[in-house]
């Protein structure tokens, strides 16, 4: 088994959650989402991000608004819907439970 592949798979597993967290702070442009994910060392490319944003939009978890840009064509800014906010709250609970479980397992391993 390849360590790098395992690390990539772990990060992919939380990608949707991280994207929803970023959008929950307020309207955000796709390149800003991409930049934040890359800065957090969650490796993602545009070819992964845009289909995921479309899937979240089709699931009615987010919406978007076109806004004029001073430096080029209009930009699509994403926002969470009410359904998306409720969904994210459920994911928050799951994340807390999962993080506590993993932390517990690691603590027992290190004894």
QUIJODA-V73555 format. One record per pair of residues at least 4 apart in sequence whose ideal C-beta (glycine too) atoms are under 6 Angstrom apart, sorted by the first residue. I is the first residue (numbers start at 0). J is the second residue. D is the distance in whole Angstrom. If there is no record, write none. Layout:
BEGIN
I,J,D
I,J,D
END
This chain:
BEGIN
10,41,5
13,17,6
16,90,5
19,87,5
21,32,5
21,35,6
22,27,6
22,61,6
22,77,5
22,79,5
23,79,5
23,87,6
26,76,4
26,78,5
27,31,5
27,32,6
27,77,6
28,74,5
28,76,6
33,48,6
36,41,4
36,43,5
43,47,5
43,48,6
45,49,6
55,60,5
55,61,5
56,61,6
59,80,6
59,82,5
60,82,6
60,83,4
60,86,5
61,77,5
61,79,5
61,83,5
62,78,6
62,80,5
63,75,5
63,77,5
64,76,5
65,73,5
65,75,6
66,74,6
66,76,6
67,73,5
68,74,5
79,83,4
79,84,5
END
